[in-house]
């Protein structure tokens, strides 16, 4: 589509070719408060050059720069300025008072060692105080909306293998891992996205996803710019307050491609009222991408049925699979292709087997996530490292131009994840840690090898949830958190009471406190919370919690809790008469 060798050069060429075209259309946080803020390619380019000149004066080329914005326009400006200056952008969520988020930000700062931080004027003092609290008070924080005068910007030499940004999506709260994404990776994935989604030059795309999320950054901000089109941007907070605003934005601003994780489609299907539905026209929506967390066919069906009266065509719903280690998109089912599902025995999937369910047996429907968008995809037996044929479940391995360089300053973890070698000696594969199977060249994701919990498009590590829960009471000892299968994965917490604890304590209140803490800290609703006797949580000889064993005991109904709260959909997974 273009001959640019880095993303910054591409944006500059767009500004030269179509300076007055709308690059960003930023919608107001509250309806009726203001008109959308329009940023042309000329204004975006001029603002990025001005800030990039300031960054270059301070020696930011080749250094990490933390981007901590809630303002969508300022984020775009800061991110592009980093690319213009040859700095490594490090997008992170702005602090919001939640402890786990502050701990994660502190972990990212420790790992990335940024030269400075860029933030909104209103948020810069909070960012500065956070940095100081965690021993990083020497890192200055600039309010991007009041950029001081600086010298002229100089175009850096950016070969394709130059690092563009670090995407911190992996690792636990205190040990985050930054995925190293180069300009070559970024441009290769843009081409892959365009092939799968059939996006056209000048198209309007957009949505509400946060920009520290790879799907929001690459799919909803950078891809429209790569196309020379327009990005229509709603804030995540506005979507959560009133989900119909996402759909109204698609209608009013003629957005052809937008997407979100599964939970957002479910939320819209449940919360958009009949009155709101009557005012919608979604006939112009050409690609509705579902990705970022497991795709539930039932959610897509419910969404399609709910919004059919608004002109939504069911064939525009597009399940995709991706991850930050592959920049973003790995596979997808292009619009107009036949949508397929696999119906599998739910119990067999727990043991990584794929078979048709027996009559009356629990079953799971698996979404067709399409064909690989870039490079090669293998299903590999993780024990033997032998590629598996269609119909067998194994780990998803990838190789291609979109696969990132590795993890920032973590050579051992990079070698383990990014240099998977088959039994035949073919190396250089990304081991995703996800399980799946292929049928007729189409990918179906079935689960995960690792303990990571994916909720609402976010990666959560069980040890973080366990730590949060254990802090609630001095009566709490060992704990484990895991997800249980189903069309929507649910979090289960098993928490031991310490030896000598009084069991006449208000256990119901403690159980409720666990659920409330997970909601407050992580926006996660627990599917089950069990308080158990000491020694219930199994550990290895080295002291590691055996989460897989605890999940199995829970699903078999073999745990004997002192008290429990279990949601009805989780109770249905358990043997009749157990844990009631």
Secondary structure as the mmCIF struct_conf table of DSSP 4:
data_model
#
loop_
_struct_conf.conf_type_id
_struct_conf.id
_struct_conf.beg_label_comp_id
_struct_conf.beg_label_asym_id
_struct_conf.beg_label_seq_id
_struct_conf.end_label_comp_id
_struct_conf.end_label_asym_id
_struct_conf.end_label_seq_id
BEND BEND1 UNK A 5 UNK A 6
HELX_RH_AL_P HELX_RH_AL_P1 UNK A 7 UNK A 17
TURN_TY1_P TURN_TY1_P1 UNK A 19 UNK A 20
BEND BEND2 UNK A 21 UNK A 21
STRN STRN1 UNK A 22 UNK A 26
BEND BEND3 UNK A 29 UNK A 30
TURN_TY1_P TURN_TY1_P2 UNK A 31 UNK A 32
BEND BEND4 UNK A 33 UNK A 33
HELX_LH_PP_P HELX_LH_PP_P1 UNK A 35 UNK A 36
STRN STRN2 UNK A 37 UNK A 40
HELX_RH_AL_P HELX_RH_AL_P2 UNK A 41 UNK A 57
TURN_TY1_P TURN_TY1_P3 UNK A 58 UNK A 59
TURN_TY1_P TURN_TY1_P4 UNK A 61 UNK A 62
BEND BEND5 UNK A 63 UNK A 63
STRN STRN3 UNK A 64 UNK A 68
BEND BEND6 UNK A 70 UNK A 71
HELX_RH_AL_P HELX_RH_AL_P3 UNK A 72 UNK A 85
TURN_TY1_P TURN_TY1_P5 UNK A 86 UNK A 86
STRN STRN4 UNK A 88 UNK A 91
HELX_LH_PP_P HELX_LH_PP_P2 UNK A 93 UNK A 95
BEND BEND7 UNK A 97 UNK A 97
HELX_RH_AL_P HELX_RH_AL_P4 UNK A 99 UNK A 112
BEND BEND8 UNK A 115 UNK A 115
STRN STRN5 UNK A 116 UNK A 119
HELX_RH_AL_P HELX_RH_AL_P5 UNK A 121 UNK A 133
TURN_TY1_P TURN_TY1_P6 UNK A 134 UNK A 135
TURN_TY1_P TURN_TY1_P7 UNK A 137 UNK A 138
BEND BEND9 UNK A 139 UNK A 139
STRN STRN6 UNK A 140 UNK A 143
HELX_RH_3T_P HELX_RH_3T_P1 UNK A 144 UNK A 146
HELX_LH_PP_P HELX_LH_PP_P3 UNK A 147 UNK A 149
TURN_TY1_P TURN_TY1_P8 UNK A 160 UNK A 161
BEND BEND10 UNK A 162 UNK A 162
STRN STRN7 UNK A 163 UNK A 171
BEND BEND11 UNK A 173 UNK A 175
STRN STRN8 UNK A 176 UNK A 182
HELX_RH_AL_P HELX_RH_AL_P6 UNK A 183 UNK A 197
TURN_TY1_P TURN_TY1_P9 UNK A 198 UNK A 198
TURN_TY1_P TURN_TY1_P10 UNK A 201 UNK A 202
STRN STRN9 UNK A 204 UNK A 207
TURN_TY1_P TURN_TY1_P11 UNK A 211 UNK A 212
BEND BEND12 UNK A 213 UNK A 213
HELX_RH_AL_P HELX_RH_AL_P7 UNK A 214 UNK A 214
HELX_RH_PI_P HELX_RH_PI_P1 UNK A 215 UNK A 222
HELX_RH_AL_P HELX_RH_AL_P8 UNK A 223 UNK A 227
TURN_TY1_P TURN_TY1_P12 UNK A 228 UNK A 228
STRN STRN10 UNK A 230 UNK A 233
HELX_RH_AL_P HELX_RH_AL_P9 UNK A 236 UNK A 241
TURN_TY1_P TURN_TY1_P13 UNK A 243 UNK A 243
HELX_RH_AL_P HELX_RH_AL_P10 UNK A 244 UNK A 252
TURN_TY1_P TURN_TY1_P14 UNK A 253 UNK A 254
STRN STRN11 UNK A 257 UNK A 260
HELX_RH_AL_P HELX_RH_AL_P11 UNK A 262 UNK A 271
BEND BEND13 UNK A 272 UNK A 272
HELX_RH_AL_P HELX_RH_AL_P12 UNK A 274 UNK A 278
TURN_TY1_P TURN_TY1_P15 UNK A 279 UNK A 279
TURN_TY1_P TURN_TY1_P16 UNK A 283 UNK A 284
STRN STRN12 UNK A 287 UNK A 290
BEND BEND14 UNK A 292 UNK A 293
HELX_LH_PP_P HELX_LH_PP_P4 UNK A 294 UNK A 296
HELX_RH_AL_P HELX_RH_AL_P13 UNK A 297 UNK A 307
HELX_RH_3T_P HELX_RH_3T_P2 UNK A 308 UNK A 310
TURN_TY1_P TURN_TY1_P17 UNK A 311 UNK A 311
HELX_RH_3T_P HELX_RH_3T_P3 UNK A 314 UNK A 316
STRN STRN13 UNK A 317 UNK A 322
HELX_RH_3T_P HELX_RH_3T_P4 UNK A 324 UNK A 326
BEND BEND15 UNK A 327 UNK A 328
STRN STRN14 UNK A 329 UNK A 332
TURN_TY1_P TURN_TY1_P18 UNK A 335 UNK A 336
BEND BEND16 UNK A 337 UNK A 337
HELX_LH_PP_P HELX_LH_PP_P5 UNK A 338 UNK A 339
STRN STRN15 UNK A 341 UNK A 345
HELX_RH_AL_P HELX_RH_AL_P14 UNK A 346 UNK A 350
TURN_TY1_P TURN_TY1_P19 UNK A 351 UNK A 352
HELX_LH_PP_P HELX_LH_PP_P6 UNK A 356 UNK A 358
TURN_TY1_P TURN_TY1_P20 UNK A 359 UNK A 360
BEND BEND17 UNK A 361 UNK A 361
STRN STRN16 UNK A 363 UNK A 367
STRN STRN17 UNK A 371 UNK A 372
BEND BEND18 UNK A 373 UNK A 375
STRN STRN18 UNK A 376 UNK A 380
TURN_TY1_P TURN_TY1_P21 UNK A 382 UNK A 384
STRN STRN19 UNK A 387 UNK A 387
TURN_TY1_P TURN_TY1_P22 UNK A 390 UNK A 391
STRN STRN20 UNK A 394 UNK A 399
BEND BEND19 UNK A 400 UNK A 400
TURN_TY1_P TURN_TY1_P23 UNK A 401 UNK A 402
BEND BEND20 UNK A 403 UNK A 403
STRN STRN21 UNK A 406 UNK A 407
TURN_TY1_P TURN_TY1_P24 UNK A 408 UNK A 409
HELX_RH_AL_P HELX_RH_AL_P15 UNK A 411 UNK A 418
STRN STRN22 UNK A 420 UNK A 420
TURN_TY1_P TURN_TY1_P25 UNK A 423 UNK A 424
BEND BEND21 UNK A 425 UNK A 425
STRN STRN23 UNK A 429 UNK A 429
STRN STRN24 UNK A 430 UNK A 439
TURN_TY1_P TURN_TY1_P26 UNK A 440 UNK A 441
STRN STRN25 UNK A 442 UNK A 448
BEND BEND22 UNK A 449 UNK A 450
STRN STRN26 UNK A 453 UNK A 455
TURN_TY1_P TURN_TY1_P27 UNK A 456 UNK A 457
STRN STRN27 UNK A 458 UNK A 460
HELX_RH_AL_P HELX_RH_AL_P16 UNK A 462 UNK A 470
TURN_TY1_P TURN_TY1_P28 UNK A 471 UNK A 472
TURN_TY1_P TURN_TY1_P29 UNK A 474 UNK A 475
STRN STRN28 UNK A 476 UNK A 484
BEND BEND23 UNK A 486 UNK A 488
STRN STRN29 UNK A 490 UNK A 497
HELX_LH_PP_P HELX_LH_PP_P7 UNK A 498 UNK A 498
TURN_TY1_P TURN_TY1_P30 UNK A 499 UNK A 500
TURN_TY1_P TURN_TY1_P31 UNK A 503 UNK A 504
BEND BEND24 UNK A 505 UNK A 505
HELX_RH_AL_P HELX_RH_AL_P17 UNK A 507 UNK A 522
STRN STRN30 UNK A 526 UNK A 532
TURN_TY1_P TURN_TY1_P32 UNK A 534 UNK A 535
BEND BEND25 UNK A 537 UNK A 537
STRN STRN31 UNK A 539 UNK A 539
TURN_TY1_P TURN_TY1_P33 UNK A 541 UNK A 542
BEND BEND26 UNK A 543 UNK A 543
STRN STRN32 UNK A 545 UNK A 545
HELX_RH_AL_P HELX_RH_AL_P18 UNK A 547 UNK A 555
TURN_TY1_P TURN_TY1_P34 UNK A 556 UNK A 557
BEND BEND27 UNK A 562 UNK A 562
STRN STRN33 UNK A 563 UNK A 566
HELX_RH_AL_P HELX_RH_AL_P19 UNK A 568 UNK A 571
TURN_TY1_P TURN_TY1_P35 UNK A 572 UNK A 573
BEND BEND28 UNK A 574 UNK A 574
HELX_LH_PP_P HELX_LH_PP_P8 UNK A 575 UNK A 575
TURN_TY1_P TURN_TY1_P36 UNK A 576 UNK A 577
BEND BEND29 UNK A 578 UNK A 578
#
